[in-house]
Amino acid sequence: MDIKTYMKEARNITDARLKELLPAETAYPEVIHQAMAYSVFAGGKRFRPMLCLAACETVCGDWKPSLDAACAMECIHTYSLIHDDLPGMDDDDYRRGKLTNHKVFGEGMAILAGDALLTYAFEILAGMGSETNSRQMLQIIREVSKASGTAGMIGGQVVDIISEQTKPTAELLQYIHNNKTGALIVASVRMGAILGGADETQLAALTEYAHQLGLAFQITDDILDVVGDESKIGKPVGSDEKNEKATFPALFGLEQSRLMADEAVQAAVTALEPFGEKADMLVQLAQYLLSRES
């Protein structure tokens, strides 16, 4: 299967399950459920759920054990985007080509929608208990909690904010990347692997893949903010420069950043060699990053 077909199928599978899992938009109080659904179904690629599904399939040959975990991760990712767009954060008006949540529902409701999605993610994970053994459940909940908190995404966001208008360093960029972006990507892959029954060797290989993939994702994301097509990425370009963010192009320049992205993708692919053809989708997902336009 080619990567575009796989991505479409994985997105459809994830969206269908999210519609089953999330509260109905008609459930009282309606406005919060409408705000949650507005951002969840705003047209995302479902990259993190795809990684979770593909990692599980790589280990055990089936993505089904990881589907609800993949949906929980998308809820957390969407919450982070809602909050990122707020006036007190990046102050963006558009996300994925649509008005940001706070522009439609107001700042207070957008904050609550993000909070609700984060909380609901753990309700989804807890609901997996009847089909997942208790040791796996504890492990994936710990993975998600750590990746979402101050030792992960929140920590990266904090340092990203306090580092604005300061000269970026390689160490600073590495910290921000490893936490703000990389943490959820690593957790997505590790959750899928754990739910697929990965042994320690397999989990280590997939973790290395995820670290390198996260680096490539952040570099290409930074590059798109400089040279991307606004109609394709769904938000204004140049926001990183406007906010004086620490980015790879700002520190290394565009050409060096492209080389670094390529090296990270190659390292990610190398980490998958023990899996052979079983990891084909993960390989293609990594290679896709070098040509993505959104």
N, C-alpha and C positions, 0 to 999 in steps of 0.2 A: 504494500500500500504506500502511495506517495504521501508526503507530509501534509499537503493541503487537504487531501481527503481525510486523513487521520484527524487533523485539527478540527475540521468541520464536524466529523462524527463525534469526537470527544466533547466539543462545545454543545452539540445537540443533546447528548446524553446528560451532560451536567445541567444544562438549562431545564430539561424535563424533570430531573430529580429535584432541583432547587424549587421549582414551582410546586412540587408535592410537599416539600419540607417547610417552606416559609409560610407564615400566617397569611390567610386570605386578605386581600386588600379591603374586603367588606367587613372584616372583623373589627369590632370596637376596641380601642379608638382608631377609626379608619385612617386618619391622616398619618399616623406613624407607620402603619403597614404600607400605605401608599408611598411614603418617602423611602422606605427600605427597598420596596420593589423597583421604584424609579431608578435607583442607582445600580442595583444588582442586575437588572435587565436592560442596562443602557448600551449594550453592544460590545462588551469586553471579549477578548480573545480566549479567556479561560486558560491562560498559560500555566498557572500554578496547579489548577485541577488536572490539566493534561499531564503535567509532570508526575503528579501523584498516581494517576491511573497507569501511565506508561511504566513507572518504576515497579508498581505491583505486578503488572503484566510481564515485565522483564524477569522477575523473580519466580513467579508461579504460573505464568501463562494465562492469567485471567485478571481483568481489571475490576471485577465486581466487588471483591472484598474491600476495596478502597473508595468506592463511589461516594458514600456519605462523608468520609473524611475529606475528600476532594471538595465537596460542596461546603463543608465547614471552613476550609481554607479560603474559598472564594468569598464567603461572608466576611472573613477577617480582612482580606485584601480590599474589598469594597469599602468597609468601614474606614480603613486607612486612607483611601482616596477621598472619601467625603470630608474627612477631617483635614487632609492635606490642602483641599481647595478653599477652606474657610478663610475669611479676612485676616484672622490672626495667624494664619500659616502662610500659604503661597498666594492667597487672594486671587484665585482663578475664576473666571466667569464661565468657562467651557471645559467639558470633560467628555471625550469620545464624541465630539461634535454636537453635544447637547448642553444646555444650560446646567451648570453645577447644582447640586442638591440645594444649597442654601439660597440660590437665586430663584428657585421654584417654591421651596417650602419655608424659607426663612432660616436665619442662622440658628435659632434655638432648636427648631425641629430637626435641622441637619445634624446638629450635635447629638441629639437623642437618637436619630436614625443610625448613626455610626455606633453609638453605645449599644443600641439594641442588636445590631448585627454581630458585634463582638460577643455579646452575651449569648445570643442565639447559636453561635457557632459551637459553644460548649454544650448547649442543650442537644444539638445534633450529634456531637461526639458521644455524649452520655447515652443517647438513644441507640447507639450501636452495641451496647452491652450484651444483648441477647445473642448476637452473632459473632462476637469477638471475645477472646478469653481475657480475663481480668488483667493479666500481666501486660498484654498488648495494649489494652485500654489505658492503663496507667502510663505506659511508655509514650503513647501518642499524645495524651493530654499534657504530659510534661514537655514533649517536643513543641507543641503548639504554644503553650504558656510561655516557655522560655523565648521562643522565636518572636513572640508578640510583645514582650515586655522590655524592661530597661536593659536587659542583657541581649536584646535583639532589636526589633524594629523601632520601638520607642527610644531606646538609647541612641540609635543612629539618627533618628529625627531630631532629638535634642541637640546632638553635636552638629548636625546640619544647620540648625537655627543659630546656635551660638557662634558658629564659624563664619556666618555671613559677614562680608566686608573685611575679611581677613585673608592674608595670602595663603593659599592652599599648599599643603605639603603632601608628599606621598603617603606618609603615615596617617595623616588626617583623612585623606581620600579612602585609604584602605579600611579605616574604622567605620566611616560612614557607609561605604559599600557593603562591608561584611554584615552590617546590622540593619540599616534602613531597607535595603533591597535584598541582600543575600540571605538574610535569616529566614524569611518566609519561603524562598526558593529551596533552600536546603531542607527546611522542615517538610515541604511538600514531597520532595523526593524520599526523604527518610521515612515519612509516614507510609507512603505507598510500599516501600521496601519492607517495613516492619509488618504491615498487614498482609503482605505476600509471603511472609515467613522467612525472610532473609536471615542467613547466618552472619556471624560477625565479619567474615571476610567479604561477603557480598555487600553488607551494609557499609563497610569502610570504603569499598570501591565506588559505590553509589554516592556516598557523602563527598568524596573527592570530586566526582563528576559534578555534583551540585554546587560545590564551592567555585569551581572554574566556570560553570555555566552562569552563576550569579554575577561573577566578575564581568563576563562577556555581555550579559544583559545590561548591567549598569553602564558600561562603556558605550554600548550602542545606543542606549537611551540618552546619554549625554550628547552623543554625536547628533542624534535626531533633533535635539533641542536647538542645535546650531544650524543644521542644513536640511532638516526635514520639511515635508510638505504639510502645511497646516491643515489642508483639507483631508489628508490621510491620517495624521496623528490625532486629529480631533481636538486640538487645543493650540493656543498661540505658541509659535516658536520664539526662542530668545528669552523665555522667562527666567532661566537659570542665570543668564548674564544680567538681566534687569535686577534680580534679587541678589546678585553678587555671590552666587553659590559656588562651593568648591566642587569642580567637575574635572573630568579627565581632559577634555579639550583645553580648559583654562590652564591646566598645569603642564600638559604634555604637547598640546597642539593637536590638530585633527589627524594628520598623517600618522604620527606616533600612536595616537589613540586607536586608530584603525588596526595598526600592527599588533597592538596589545590585545585587542578584541580577538583577532585571528589566532594569536598564540593561546589565549584562554580557551577558545573553542577546540583547538587541536589537543590541548591538555585534557579537556573534558572527554573528548572522544577516546583518547588513549586510556583513560581510567576505565572505560567500558570494555576493553579488550577481553577480559576474562569471561564475559557473557556471550561473546560471539554475535551471531545473527539475532539472538533473543533481544538484544538491546537496540535493534535497528531504529525504532521510533525515537528513542532517546538520542541516538546519534543524529538523526535527521532534525530533531528539535534544536539541537545545539548548532548545527550548520545553518539552520533557518535564521538564526539571530544575525548572521553576517549580511543577510540580504533583506531583512525586514524593513518595512517602511512606516510602521506604526507601532 
